[in-house]
Amino acid sequence: MKQIKKISKNISDNVAHSIYLQYVRHSLTKLTTVAVMTMTVLAQSLIAEAQAAEPDVTRDVRALEVNGAYLTGLPHRIKAEDRLMQKILADAIKDNVNLAQAADSISDVLRYTLVIRDEDYSRQVPEAMQKLTDSGYQVVKFHNAWGGKFYQGINVQLLSPAGVKTELQFHTPNSYAIKQASHEVYEIRKNPASTPEEVAEATAQSIAYNNQVKMPPGARDIVWKTI
């Protein structure tokens, strides 16, 4: 109950003004209570699924730690319940879908980051992908964002052999450090409660951060077939 009150206040304070007009016609208190209860069930279901798959997926991803490559952020490999609930609501608002549809589209409840040295990056990413597909993983999305305006790296959405959605990011030490340093301004850009002025300032800062990322040789040319 304490958590529900905390999340309810966060929703009321930070995102209520962005909810579509048809929702605003209802009592905000009633809407928030129903929404939080629904999001709690959805988030806990997603987390339980991720927890069941996590040992096997972590074992397989750890096998990618070769030739100096290493996983980072492992303590946070399963998204926290409060953050997951906020994402479900934000995505429902952004995409104009119901909460269950928004929850079903989330692909990073179970997520990993592999950091590879610049000189090995263009070779080891395909090698890692091959290991995973050979182990029964299906590639749903392979997004190479090197050379982009904001995020610099490769983001992959996978289905584990058990059918659980898993996110894997490939970074260099430099690109990962910049990603971490720019996380606060990223949150400002994505927060529905941010003013246009705050978003504009955060966007400028994000671009400045990402201009400091050094692209490893051949990174932009890495591709992979999806299902």
PyMOL CGO cylinders between C-alpha atoms (Angstrom):
from pymol import cmd
from pymol.cgo import CYLINDER

trace = [
    CYLINDER, 0.00, 0.00, 0.00, 2.87, 2.36, 0.80, 0.3, 1, 1, 1, 1, 1, 1,
    CYLINDER, 2.87, 2.36, 0.80, 4.34, 1.71, -2.65, 0.3, 1, 1, 1, 1, 1, 1,
    CYLINDER, 4.34, 1.71, -2.65, 0.96, 2.32, -4.31, 0.3, 1, 1, 1, 1, 1, 1,
    CYLINDER, 0.96, 2.32, -4.31, 0.63, 5.67, -2.55, 0.3, 1, 1, 1, 1, 1, 1,
    CYLINDER, 0.63, 5.67, -2.55, 4.17, 6.59, -3.60, 0.3, 1, 1, 1, 1, 1, 1,
    CYLINDER, 4.17, 6.59, -3.60, 3.58, 5.67, -7.25, 0.3, 1, 1, 1, 1, 1, 1,
    CYLINDER, 3.58, 5.67, -7.25, 0.17, 7.35, -7.21, 0.3, 1, 1, 1, 1, 1, 1,
    CYLINDER, 0.17, 7.35, -7.21, 1.70, 10.60, -6.03, 0.3, 1, 1, 1, 1, 1, 1,
    CYLINDER, 1.70, 10.60, -6.03, 4.43, 10.34, -8.66, 0.3, 1, 1, 1, 1, 1, 1,
    CYLINDER, 4.43, 10.34, -8.66, 1.84, 9.84, -11.39, 0.3, 1, 1, 1, 1, 1, 1,
    CYLINDER, 1.84, 9.84, -11.39, -0.27, 12.73, -10.12, 0.3, 1, 1, 1, 1, 1, 1,
    CYLINDER, -0.27, 12.73, -10.12, 2.68, 15.09, -9.79, 0.3, 1, 1, 1, 1, 1, 1,
    CYLINDER, 2.68, 15.09, -9.79, 4.68, 14.19, -12.88, 0.3, 1, 1, 1, 1, 1, 1,
    CYLINDER, 4.68, 14.19, -12.88, 2.53, 12.79, -15.66, 0.3, 1, 1, 1, 1, 1, 1,
    CYLINDER, 2.53, 12.79, -15.66, -1.13, 13.50, -14.95, 0.3, 1, 1, 1, 1, 1, 1,
    CYLINDER, -1.13, 13.50, -14.95, -1.12, 16.62, -17.14, 0.3, 1, 1, 1, 1, 1, 1,
    CYLINDER, -1.12, 16.62, -17.14, -0.10, 14.50, -20.14, 0.3, 1, 1, 1, 1, 1, 1,
    CYLINDER, -0.10, 14.50, -20.14, -2.92, 11.96, -19.89, 0.3, 1, 1, 1, 1, 1, 1,
    CYLINDER, -2.92, 11.96, -19.89, -5.35, 12.11, -22.81, 0.3, 1, 1, 1, 1, 1, 1,
    CYLINDER, -5.35, 12.11, -22.81, -8.49, 14.21, -22.46, 0.3, 1, 1, 1, 1, 1, 1,
    CYLINDER, -8.49, 14.21, -22.46, -10.81, 11.21, -22.28, 0.3, 1, 1, 1, 1, 1, 1,
    CYLINDER, -10.81, 11.21, -22.28, -9.02, 10.11, -19.12, 0.3, 1, 1, 1, 1, 1, 1,
    CYLINDER, -9.02, 10.11, -19.12, -8.94, 13.54, -17.58, 0.3, 1, 1, 1, 1, 1, 1,
    CYLINDER, -8.94, 13.54, -17.58, -12.75, 13.61, -17.56, 0.3, 1, 1, 1, 1, 1, 1,
    CYLINDER, -12.75, 13.61, -17.56, -12.68, 10.95, -14.85, 0.3, 1, 1, 1, 1, 1, 1,
    CYLINDER, -12.68, 10.95, -14.85, -11.67, 11.48, -11.25, 0.3, 1, 1, 1, 1, 1, 1,
    CYLINDER, -11.67, 11.48, -11.25, -7.87, 11.66, -11.11, 0.3, 1, 1, 1, 1, 1, 1,
    CYLINDER, -7.87, 11.66, -11.11, -7.90, 9.78, -7.81, 0.3, 1, 1, 1, 1, 1, 1,
    CYLINDER, -7.90, 9.78, -7.81, -10.01, 6.96, -9.23, 0.3, 1, 1, 1, 1, 1, 1,
    CYLINDER, -10.01, 6.96, -9.23, -7.97, 6.82, -12.42, 0.3, 1, 1, 1, 1, 1, 1,
    CYLINDER, -7.97, 6.82, -12.42, -4.70, 6.73, -10.53, 0.3, 1, 1, 1, 1, 1, 1,
    CYLINDER, -4.70, 6.73, -10.53, -5.83, 3.98, -8.15, 0.3, 1, 1, 1, 1, 1, 1,
    CYLINDER, -5.83, 3.98, -8.15, -7.10, 1.75, -10.94, 0.3, 1, 1, 1, 1, 1, 1,
    CYLINDER, -7.10, 1.75, -10.94, -4.06, 2.47, -13.11, 0.3, 1, 1, 1, 1, 1, 1,
    CYLINDER, -4.06, 2.47, -13.11, -1.59, 1.73, -10.32, 0.3, 1, 1, 1, 1, 1, 1,
    CYLINDER, -1.59, 1.73, -10.32, -3.27, -1.54, -9.40, 0.3, 1, 1, 1, 1, 1, 1,
    CYLINDER, -3.27, -1.54, -9.40, -3.26, -2.60, -13.06, 0.3, 1, 1, 1, 1, 1, 1,
    CYLINDER, -3.26, -2.60, -13.06, 0.35, -1.56, -13.56, 0.3, 1, 1, 1, 1, 1, 1,
    CYLINDER, 0.35, -1.56, -13.56, 1.39, -3.38, -10.40, 0.3, 1, 1, 1, 1, 1, 1,
    CYLINDER, 1.39, -3.38, -10.40, -0.04, -6.67, -11.66, 0.3, 1, 1, 1, 1, 1, 1,
    CYLINDER, -0.04, -6.67, -11.66, 1.46, -6.18, -15.13, 0.3, 1, 1, 1, 1, 1, 1,
    CYLINDER, 1.46, -6.18, -15.13, 4.89, -5.19, -13.81, 0.3, 1, 1, 1, 1, 1, 1,
    CYLINDER, 4.89, -5.19, -13.81, 5.06, -8.04, -11.31, 0.3, 1, 1, 1, 1, 1, 1,
    CYLINDER, 5.06, -8.04, -11.31, 4.08, -10.52, -14.02, 0.3, 1, 1, 1, 1, 1, 1,
    CYLINDER, 4.08, -10.52, -14.02, 6.84, -9.26, -16.33, 0.3, 1, 1, 1, 1, 1, 1,
    CYLINDER, 6.84, -9.26, -16.33, 9.39, -9.33, -13.53, 0.3, 1, 1, 1, 1, 1, 1,
    CYLINDER, 9.39, -9.33, -13.53, 8.43, -12.88, -12.52, 0.3, 1, 1, 1, 1, 1, 1,
    CYLINDER, 8.43, -12.88, -12.52, 8.89, -14.01, -16.12, 0.3, 1, 1, 1, 1, 1, 1,
    CYLINDER, 8.89, -14.01, -16.12, 12.29, -12.28, -16.28, 0.3, 1, 1, 1, 1, 1, 1,
    CYLINDER, 12.29, -12.28, -16.28, 13.38, -13.78, -12.96, 0.3, 1, 1, 1, 1, 1, 1,
    CYLINDER, 13.38, -13.78, -12.96, 12.54, -17.29, -14.16, 0.3, 1, 1, 1, 1, 1, 1,
    CYLINDER, 12.54, -17.29, -14.16, 14.59, -16.85, -17.33, 0.3, 1, 1, 1, 1, 1, 1,
    CYLINDER, 14.59, -16.85, -17.33, 17.44, -14.84, -15.80, 0.3, 1, 1, 1, 1, 1, 1,
    CYLINDER, 17.44, -14.84, -15.80, 19.80, -17.63, -14.64, 0.3, 1, 1, 1, 1, 1, 1,
    CYLINDER, 19.80, -17.63, -14.64, 19.98, -19.25, -18.07, 0.3, 1, 1, 1, 1, 1, 1,
    CYLINDER, 19.98, -19.25, -18.07, 20.19, -15.95, -19.94, 0.3, 1, 1, 1, 1, 1, 1,
    CYLINDER, 20.19, -15.95, -19.94, 22.88, -14.60, -17.62, 0.3, 1, 1, 1, 1, 1, 1,
    CYLINDER, 22.88, -14.60, -17.62, 24.90, -17.79, -18.12, 0.3, 1, 1, 1, 1, 1, 1,
    CYLINDER, 24.90, -17.79, -18.12, 24.67, -17.42, -21.90, 0.3, 1, 1, 1, 1, 1, 1,
    CYLINDER, 24.67, -17.42, -21.90, 25.52, -13.72, -21.88, 0.3, 1, 1, 1, 1, 1, 1,
    CYLINDER, 25.52, -13.72, -21.88, 28.46, -14.29, -19.53, 0.3, 1, 1, 1, 1, 1, 1,
    CYLINDER, 28.46, -14.29, -19.53, 29.88, -16.63, -22.17, 0.3, 1, 1, 1, 1, 1, 1,
    CYLINDER, 29.88, -16.63, -22.17, 30.36, -13.51, -24.32, 0.3, 1, 1, 1, 1, 1, 1,
    CYLINDER, 30.36, -13.51, -24.32, 32.95, -12.13, -21.89, 0.3, 1, 1, 1, 1, 1, 1,
    CYLINDER, 32.95, -12.13, -21.89, 36.01, -13.05, -23.96, 0.3, 1, 1, 1, 1, 1, 1,
    CYLINDER, 36.01, -13.05, -23.96, 39.15, -11.20, -25.09, 0.3, 1, 1, 1, 1, 1, 1,
    CYLINDER, 39.15, -11.20, -25.09, 38.64, -8.40, -22.59, 0.3, 1, 1, 1, 1, 1, 1,
    CYLINDER, 38.64, -8.40, -22.59, 34.90, -7.87, -23.18, 0.3, 1, 1, 1, 1, 1, 1,
    CYLINDER, 34.90, -7.87, -23.18, 32.91, -7.55, -19.97, 0.3, 1, 1, 1, 1, 1, 1,
    CYLINDER, 32.91, -7.55, -19.97, 29.34, -7.17, -18.73, 0.3, 1, 1, 1, 1, 1, 1,
    CYLINDER, 29.34, -7.17, -18.73, 28.42, -4.10, -16.76, 0.3, 1, 1, 1, 1, 1, 1,
    CYLINDER, 28.42, -4.10, -16.76, 25.33, -3.19, -14.76, 0.3, 1, 1, 1, 1, 1, 1,
    CYLINDER, 25.33, -3.19, -14.76, 24.55, -6.80, -13.83, 0.3, 1, 1, 1, 1, 1, 1,
    CYLINDER, 24.55, -6.80, -13.83, 22.96, -5.87, -10.47, 0.3, 1, 1, 1, 1, 1, 1,
    CYLINDER, 22.96, -5.87, -10.47, 20.33, -3.98, -12.49, 0.3, 1, 1, 1, 1, 1, 1,
    CYLINDER, 20.33, -3.98, -12.49, 19.71, -6.64, -15.13, 0.3, 1, 1, 1, 1, 1, 1,
    CYLINDER, 19.71, -6.64, -15.13, 16.05, -6.87, -14.08, 0.3, 1, 1, 1, 1, 1, 1,
    CYLINDER, 16.05, -6.87, -14.08, 14.22, -3.56, -14.24, 0.3, 1, 1, 1, 1, 1, 1,
    CYLINDER, 14.22, -3.56, -14.24, 12.94, -2.30, -10.89, 0.3, 1, 1, 1, 1, 1, 1,
    CYLINDER, 12.94, -2.30, -10.89, 9.19, -2.54, -10.33, 0.3, 1, 1, 1, 1, 1, 1,
    CYLINDER, 9.19, -2.54, -10.33, 8.58, 1.19, -9.83, 0.3, 1, 1, 1, 1, 1, 1,
    CYLINDER, 8.58, 1.19, -9.83, 10.53, 2.09, -12.98, 0.3, 1, 1, 1, 1, 1, 1,
    CYLINDER, 10.53, 2.09, -12.98, 8.70, -0.59, -14.93, 0.3, 1, 1, 1, 1, 1, 1,
    CYLINDER, 8.70, -0.59, -14.93, 5.33, 0.72, -13.79, 0.3, 1, 1, 1, 1, 1, 1,
    CYLINDER, 5.33, 0.72, -13.79, 6.27, 4.23, -14.84, 0.3, 1, 1, 1, 1, 1, 1,
    CYLINDER, 6.27, 4.23, -14.84, 7.39, 2.96, -18.24, 0.3, 1, 1, 1, 1, 1, 1,
    CYLINDER, 7.39, 2.96, -18.24, 4.14, 1.07, -18.77, 0.3, 1, 1, 1, 1, 1, 1,
    CYLINDER, 4.14, 1.07, -18.77, 2.11, 4.22, -18.13, 0.3, 1, 1, 1, 1, 1, 1,
    CYLINDER, 2.11, 4.22, -18.13, 4.39, 6.50, -20.15, 0.3, 1, 1, 1, 1, 1, 1,
    CYLINDER, 4.39, 6.50, -20.15, 4.33, 4.13, -23.14, 0.3, 1, 1, 1, 1, 1, 1,
    CYLINDER, 4.33, 4.13, -23.14, 0.54, 3.78, -22.92, 0.3, 1, 1, 1, 1, 1, 1,
    CYLINDER, 0.54, 3.78, -22.92, 0.19, 7.54, -23.06, 0.3, 1, 1, 1, 1, 1, 1,
    CYLINDER, 0.19, 7.54, -23.06, 2.77, 8.02, -25.80, 0.3, 1, 1, 1, 1, 1, 1,
    CYLINDER, 2.77, 8.02, -25.80, 1.43, 5.27, -28.05, 0.3, 1, 1, 1, 1, 1, 1,
    CYLINDER, 1.43, 5.27, -28.05, -2.26, 5.77, -27.15, 0.3, 1, 1, 1, 1, 1, 1,
    CYLINDER, -2.26, 5.77, -27.15, -2.73, 2.11, -26.17, 0.3, 1, 1, 1, 1, 1, 1,
    CYLINDER, -2.73, 2.11, -26.17, -4.05, 0.42, -23.06, 0.3, 1, 1, 1, 1, 1, 1,
    CYLINDER, -4.05, 0.42, -23.06, -1.78, -0.56, -20.19, 0.3, 1, 1, 1, 1, 1, 1,
    CYLINDER, -1.78, -0.56, -20.19, -1.69, -4.25, -21.09, 0.3, 1, 1, 1, 1, 1, 1,
    CYLINDER, -1.69, -4.25, -21.09, -0.67, -3.45, -24.66, 0.3, 1, 1, 1, 1, 1, 1,
    CYLINDER, -0.67, -3.45, -24.66, 2.03, -1.10, -23.41, 0.3, 1, 1, 1, 1, 1, 1,
    CYLINDER, 2.03, -1.10, -23.41, 3.37, -3.74, -21.01, 0.3, 1, 1, 1, 1, 1, 1,
    CYLINDER, 3.37, -3.74, -21.01, 3.41, -6.38, -23.74, 0.3, 1, 1, 1, 1, 1, 1,
    CYLINDER, 3.41, -6.38, -23.74, 5.62, -4.19, -25.95, 0.3, 1, 1, 1, 1, 1, 1,
    CYLINDER, 5.62, -4.19, -25.95, 8.34, -3.64, -23.32, 0.3, 1, 1, 1, 1, 1, 1,
    CYLINDER, 8.34, -3.64, -23.32, 11.51, -5.48, -24.30, 0.3, 1, 1, 1, 1, 1, 1,
    CYLINDER, 11.51, -5.48, -24.30, 14.02, -4.49, -21.61, 0.3, 1, 1, 1, 1, 1, 1,
    CYLINDER, 14.02, -4.49, -21.61, 12.70, -5.95, -18.36, 0.3, 1, 1, 1, 1, 1, 1,
    CYLINDER, 12.70, -5.95, -18.36, 15.70, -8.28, -18.59, 0.3, 1, 1, 1, 1, 1, 1,
    CYLINDER, 15.70, -8.28, -18.59, 18.66, -6.35, -20.00, 0.3, 1, 1, 1, 1, 1, 1,
    CYLINDER, 18.66, -6.35, -20.00, 22.43, -6.60, -20.33, 0.3, 1, 1, 1, 1, 1, 1,
    CYLINDER, 22.43, -6.60, -20.33, 25.30, -4.42, -21.52, 0.3, 1, 1, 1, 1, 1, 1,
    CYLINDER, 25.30, -4.42, -21.52, 28.50, -5.86, -23.01, 0.3, 1, 1, 1, 1, 1, 1,
    CYLINDER, 28.50, -5.86, -23.01, 31.48, -3.52, -23.21, 0.3, 1, 1, 1, 1, 1, 1,
    CYLINDER, 31.48, -3.52, -23.21, 34.07, -4.33, -25.91, 0.3, 1, 1, 1, 1, 1, 1,
    CYLINDER, 34.07, -4.33, -25.91, 37.38, -2.66, -26.67, 0.3, 1, 1, 1, 1, 1, 1,
    CYLINDER, 37.38, -2.66, -26.67, 37.36, -0.33, -29.69, 0.3, 1, 1, 1, 1, 1, 1,
    CYLINDER, 37.36, -0.33, -29.69, 39.85, -2.39, -31.66, 0.3, 1, 1, 1, 1, 1, 1,
    CYLINDER, 39.85, -2.39, -31.66, 37.81, -5.60, -31.16, 0.3, 1, 1, 1, 1, 1, 1,
    CYLINDER, 37.81, -5.60, -31.16, 34.33, -4.16, -31.47, 0.3, 1, 1, 1, 1, 1, 1,
    CYLINDER, 34.33, -4.16, -31.47, 33.52, -4.80, -35.15, 0.3, 1, 1, 1, 1, 1, 1,
    CYLINDER, 33.52, -4.80, -35.15, 34.72, -8.39, -34.84, 0.3, 1, 1, 1, 1, 1, 1,
    CYLINDER, 34.72, -8.39, -34.84, 33.35, -9.35, -31.45, 0.3, 1, 1, 1, 1, 1, 1,
    CYLINDER, 33.35, -9.35, -31.45, 29.81, -8.03, -31.91, 0.3, 1, 1, 1, 1, 1, 1,
    CYLINDER, 29.81, -8.03, -31.91, 29.07, -10.44, -34.81, 0.3, 1, 1, 1, 1, 1, 1,
    CYLINDER, 29.07, -10.44, -34.81, 30.84, -13.23, -32.93, 0.3, 1, 1, 1, 1, 1, 1,
    CYLINDER, 30.84, -13.23, -32.93, 28.65, -12.60, -29.88, 0.3, 1, 1, 1, 1, 1, 1,
    CYLINDER, 28.65, -12.60, -29.88, 25.51, -12.54, -32.00, 0.3, 1, 1, 1, 1, 1, 1,
    CYLINDER, 25.51, -12.54, -32.00, 26.50, -15.81, -33.64, 0.3, 1, 1, 1, 1, 1, 1,
    CYLINDER, 26.50, -15.81, -33.64, 27.03, -17.46, -30.24, 0.3, 1, 1, 1, 1, 1, 1,
    CYLINDER, 27.03, -17.46, -30.24, 23.60, -16.38, -29.10, 0.3, 1, 1, 1, 1, 1, 1,
    CYLINDER, 23.60, -16.38, -29.10, 21.76, -17.47, -32.22, 0.3, 1, 1, 1, 1, 1, 1,
    CYLINDER, 21.76, -17.47, -32.22, 23.61, -20.79, -32.14, 0.3, 1, 1, 1, 1, 1, 1,
    CYLINDER, 23.61, -20.79, -32.14, 22.32, -21.18, -28.57, 0.3, 1, 1, 1, 1, 1, 1,
    CYLINDER, 22.32, -21.18, -28.57, 18.71, -20.71, -29.67, 0.3, 1, 1, 1, 1, 1, 1,
    CYLINDER, 18.71, -20.71, -29.67, 18.19, -16.97, -29.28, 0.3, 1, 1, 1, 1, 1, 1,
    CYLINDER, 18.19, -16.97, -29.28, 16.06, -15.21, -31.88, 0.3, 1, 1, 1, 1, 1, 1,
    CYLINDER, 16.06, -15.21, -31.88, 16.91, -11.67, -32.96, 0.3, 1, 1, 1, 1, 1, 1,
    CYLINDER, 16.91, -11.67, -32.96, 13.76, -9.54, -32.97, 0.3, 1, 1, 1, 1, 1, 1,
    CYLINDER, 13.76, -9.54, -32.97, 15.48, -6.20, -33.57, 0.3, 1, 1, 1, 1, 1, 1,
    CYLINDER, 15.48, -6.20, -33.57, 19.06, -5.19, -34.29, 0.3, 1, 1, 1, 1, 1, 1,
    CYLINDER, 19.06, -5.19, -34.29, 19.50, -1.43, -34.06, 0.3, 1, 1, 1, 1, 1, 1,
    CYLINDER, 19.50, -1.43, -34.06, 22.90, -0.04, -35.01, 0.3, 1, 1, 1, 1, 1, 1,
    CYLINDER, 22.90, -0.04, -35.01, 22.86, 3.56, -33.76, 0.3, 1, 1, 1, 1, 1, 1,
    CYLINDER, 22.86, 3.56, -33.76, 26.51, 4.41, -34.39, 0.3, 1, 1, 1, 1, 1, 1,
    CYLINDER, 26.51, 4.41, -34.39, 26.74, 7.83, -35.99, 0.3, 1, 1, 1, 1, 1, 1,
    CYLINDER, 26.74, 7.83, -35.99, 23.31, 8.83, -34.69, 0.3, 1, 1, 1, 1, 1, 1,
    CYLINDER, 23.31, 8.83, -34.69, 22.35, 12.06, -32.98, 0.3, 1, 1, 1, 1, 1, 1,
    CYLINDER, 22.35, 12.06, -32.98, 21.90, 10.75, -29.45, 0.3, 1, 1, 1, 1, 1, 1,
    CYLINDER, 21.90, 10.75, -29.45, 22.49, 7.14, -28.40, 0.3, 1, 1, 1, 1, 1, 1,
    CYLINDER, 22.49, 7.14, -28.40, 25.74, 5.66, -29.73, 0.3, 1, 1, 1, 1, 1, 1,
    CYLINDER, 25.74, 5.66, -29.73, 26.01, 1.89, -29.70, 0.3, 1, 1, 1, 1, 1, 1,
    CYLINDER, 26.01, 1.89, -29.70, 24.11, -1.21, -30.78, 0.3, 1, 1, 1, 1, 1, 1,
    CYLINDER, 24.11, -1.21, -30.78, 20.83, -2.22, -29.16, 0.3, 1, 1, 1, 1, 1, 1,
    CYLINDER, 20.83, -2.22, -29.16, 19.53, -5.74, -29.74, 0.3, 1, 1, 1, 1, 1, 1,
    CYLINDER, 19.53, -5.74, -29.74, 16.15, -7.16, -28.79, 0.3, 1, 1, 1, 1, 1, 1,
    CYLINDER, 16.15, -7.16, -28.79, 16.22, -10.94, -28.38, 0.3, 1, 1, 1, 1, 1, 1,
    CYLINDER, 16.22, -10.94, -28.38, 13.90, -13.79, -27.53, 0.3, 1, 1, 1, 1, 1, 1,
    CYLINDER, 13.90, -13.79, -27.53, 15.58, -16.30, -25.24, 0.3, 1, 1, 1, 1, 1, 1,
    CYLINDER, 15.58, -16.30, -25.24, 15.21, -20.02, -25.98, 0.3, 1, 1, 1, 1, 1, 1,
    CYLINDER, 15.21, -20.02, -25.98, 12.39, -19.95, -23.40, 0.3, 1, 1, 1, 1, 1, 1,
    CYLINDER, 12.39, -19.95, -23.40, 10.67, -17.13, -25.29, 0.3, 1, 1, 1, 1, 1, 1,
    CYLINDER, 10.67, -17.13, -25.29, 11.50, -14.30, -22.85, 0.3, 1, 1, 1, 1, 1, 1,
    CYLINDER, 11.50, -14.30, -22.85, 12.29, -10.85, -24.20, 0.3, 1, 1, 1, 1, 1, 1,
    CYLINDER, 12.29, -10.85, -24.20, 15.85, -9.77, -23.50, 0.3, 1, 1, 1, 1, 1, 1,
    CYLINDER, 15.85, -9.77, -23.50, 17.76, -6.60, -24.37, 0.3, 1, 1, 1, 1, 1, 1,
    CYLINDER, 17.76, -6.60, -24.37, 21.49, -6.60, -25.07, 0.3, 1, 1, 1, 1, 1, 1,
    CYLINDER, 21.49, -6.60, -25.07, 23.49, -3.44, -25.67, 0.3, 1, 1, 1, 1, 1, 1,
    CYLINDER, 23.49, -3.44, -25.67, 26.97, -3.42, -27.17, 0.3, 1, 1, 1, 1, 1, 1,
    CYLINDER, 26.97, -3.42, -27.17, 29.22, -0.53, -26.11, 0.3, 1, 1, 1, 1, 1, 1,
    CYLINDER, 29.22, -0.53, -26.11, 32.83, 0.52, -26.02, 0.3, 1, 1, 1, 1, 1, 1,
    CYLINDER, 32.83, 0.52, -26.02, 34.29, 1.85, -22.75, 0.3, 1, 1, 1, 1, 1, 1,
    CYLINDER, 34.29, 1.85, -22.75, 33.99, 5.37, -24.14, 0.3, 1, 1, 1, 1, 1, 1,
    CYLINDER, 33.99, 5.37, -24.14, 30.43, 5.09, -25.43, 0.3, 1, 1, 1, 1, 1, 1,
    CYLINDER, 30.43, 5.09, -25.43, 29.25, 3.46, -22.21, 0.3, 1, 1, 1, 1, 1, 1,
    CYLINDER, 29.25, 3.46, -22.21, 30.83, 6.17, -20.07, 0.3, 1, 1, 1, 1, 1, 1,
    CYLINDER, 30.83, 6.17, -20.07, 29.12, 8.87, -22.13, 0.3, 1, 1, 1, 1, 1, 1,
    CYLINDER, 29.12, 8.87, -22.13, 25.80, 7.03, -21.95, 0.3, 1, 1, 1, 1, 1, 1,
    CYLINDER, 25.80, 7.03, -21.95, 26.03, 6.92, -18.16, 0.3, 1, 1, 1, 1, 1, 1,
    CYLINDER, 26.03, 6.92, -18.16, 27.11, 10.55, -17.89, 0.3, 1, 1, 1, 1, 1, 1,
    CYLINDER, 27.11, 10.55, -17.89, 24.20, 11.69, -20.07, 0.3, 1, 1, 1, 1, 1, 1,
    CYLINDER, 24.20, 11.69, -20.07, 21.53, 9.61, -18.33, 0.3, 1, 1, 1, 1, 1, 1,
    CYLINDER, 21.53, 9.61, -18.33, 20.15, 12.54, -16.33, 0.3, 1, 1, 1, 1, 1, 1,
    CYLINDER, 20.15, 12.54, -16.33, 19.53, 14.68, -19.41, 0.3, 1, 1, 1, 1, 1, 1,
    CYLINDER, 19.53, 14.68, -19.41, 18.05, 11.64, -21.17, 0.3, 1, 1, 1, 1, 1, 1,
    CYLINDER, 18.05, 11.64, -21.17, 15.51, 11.33, -18.35, 0.3, 1, 1, 1, 1, 1, 1,
    CYLINDER, 15.51, 11.33, -18.35, 14.61, 14.99, -18.70, 0.3, 1, 1, 1, 1, 1, 1,
    CYLINDER, 14.61, 14.99, -18.70, 14.00, 14.59, -22.44, 0.3, 1, 1, 1, 1, 1, 1,
    CYLINDER, 14.00, 14.59, -22.44, 11.74, 11.57, -21.86, 0.3, 1, 1, 1, 1, 1, 1,
    CYLINDER, 11.74, 11.57, -21.86, 9.83, 12.91, -18.85, 0.3, 1, 1, 1, 1, 1, 1,
    CYLINDER, 9.83, 12.91, -18.85, 6.30, 14.06, -19.82, 0.3, 1, 1, 1, 1, 1, 1,
    CYLINDER, 6.30, 14.06, -19.82, 6.46, 16.59, -16.99, 0.3, 1, 1, 1, 1, 1, 1,
    CYLINDER, 6.46, 16.59, -16.99, 9.47, 18.41, -18.49, 0.3, 1, 1, 1, 1, 1, 1,
    CYLINDER, 9.47, 18.41, -18.49, 8.75, 21.84, -19.95, 0.3, 1, 1, 1, 1, 1, 1,
    CYLINDER, 8.75, 21.84, -19.95, 9.60, 22.60, -23.59, 0.3, 1, 1, 1, 1, 1, 1,
    CYLINDER, 9.60, 22.60, -23.59, 12.47, 24.73, -22.34, 0.3, 1, 1, 1, 1, 1, 1,
    CYLINDER, 12.47, 24.73, -22.34, 13.83, 21.91, -20.20, 0.3, 1, 1, 1, 1, 1, 1,
    CYLINDER, 13.83, 21.91, -20.20, 13.55, 19.46, -23.10, 0.3, 1, 1, 1, 1, 1, 1,
    CYLINDER, 13.55, 19.46, -23.10, 15.34, 21.87, -25.43, 0.3, 1, 1, 1, 1, 1, 1,
    CYLINDER, 15.34, 21.87, -25.43, 18.19, 22.35, -22.96, 0.3, 1, 1, 1, 1, 1, 1,
    CYLINDER, 18.19, 22.35, -22.96, 18.45, 18.61, -22.28, 0.3, 1, 1, 1, 1, 1, 1,
    CYLINDER, 18.45, 18.61, -22.28, 18.47, 17.89, -26.00, 0.3, 1, 1, 1, 1, 1, 1,
    CYLINDER, 18.47, 17.89, -26.00, 21.34, 20.31, -26.55, 0.3, 1, 1, 1, 1, 1, 1,
    CYLINDER, 21.34, 20.31, -26.55, 23.26, 18.72, -23.69, 0.3, 1, 1, 1, 1, 1, 1,
    CYLINDER, 23.26, 18.72, -23.69, 22.60, 15.21, -25.05, 0.3, 1, 1, 1, 1, 1, 1,
    CYLINDER, 22.60, 15.21, -25.05, 23.99, 16.17, -28.43, 0.3, 1, 1, 1, 1, 1, 1,
    CYLINDER, 23.99, 16.17, -28.43, 27.04, 17.72, -26.77, 0.3, 1, 1, 1, 1, 1, 1,
    CYLINDER, 27.04, 17.72, -26.77, 27.63, 14.55, -24.77, 0.3, 1, 1, 1, 1, 1, 1,
    CYLINDER, 27.63, 14.55, -24.77, 27.33, 12.28, -27.78, 0.3, 1, 1, 1, 1, 1, 1,
    CYLINDER, 27.33, 12.28, -27.78, 29.67, 14.42, -29.85, 0.3, 1, 1, 1, 1, 1, 1,
    CYLINDER, 29.67, 14.42, -29.85, 32.35, 13.17, -27.45, 0.3, 1, 1, 1, 1, 1, 1,
    CYLINDER, 32.35, 13.17, -27.45, 31.80, 9.51, -28.38, 0.3, 1, 1, 1, 1, 1, 1,
    CYLINDER, 31.80, 9.51, -28.38, 34.52, 7.96, -30.52, 0.3, 1, 1, 1, 1, 1, 1,
    CYLINDER, 34.52, 7.96, -30.52, 33.20, 5.50, -33.08, 0.3, 1, 1, 1, 1, 1, 1,
    CYLINDER, 33.20, 5.50, -33.08, 35.23, 2.26, -33.22, 0.3, 1, 1, 1, 1, 1, 1,
    CYLINDER, 35.23, 2.26, -33.22, 36.49, 1.18, -36.67, 0.3, 1, 1, 1, 1, 1, 1,
    CYLINDER, 36.49, 1.18, -36.67, 33.84, -0.56, -38.74, 0.3, 1, 1, 1, 1, 1, 1,
    CYLINDER, 33.84, -0.56, -38.74, 31.10, -0.14, -36.13, 0.3, 1, 1, 1, 1, 1, 1,
    CYLINDER, 31.10, -0.14, -36.13, 28.63, 1.60, -38.45, 0.3, 1, 1, 1, 1, 1, 1,
    CYLINDER, 28.63, 1.60, -38.45, 28.74, -1.29, -40.92, 0.3, 1, 1, 1, 1, 1, 1,
    CYLINDER, 28.74, -1.29, -40.92, 27.71, -4.03, -38.46, 0.3, 1, 1, 1, 1, 1, 1,
    CYLINDER, 27.71, -4.03, -38.46, 24.35, -5.57, -39.39, 0.3, 1, 1, 1, 1, 1, 1,
    CYLINDER, 24.35, -5.57, -39.39, 22.41, -8.67, -38.39, 0.3, 1, 1, 1, 1, 1, 1,
    CYLINDER, 22.41, -8.67, -38.39, 19.36, -10.43, -39.77, 0.3, 1, 1, 1, 1, 1, 1,
    CYLINDER, 19.36, -10.43, -39.77, 16.19, -10.34, -37.64, 0.3, 1, 1, 1, 1, 1, 1,
    CYLINDER, 16.19, -10.34, -37.64, 13.24, -12.70, -37.55, 0.3, 1, 1, 1, 1, 1, 1,
]
cmd.load_cgo(trace, "trace")
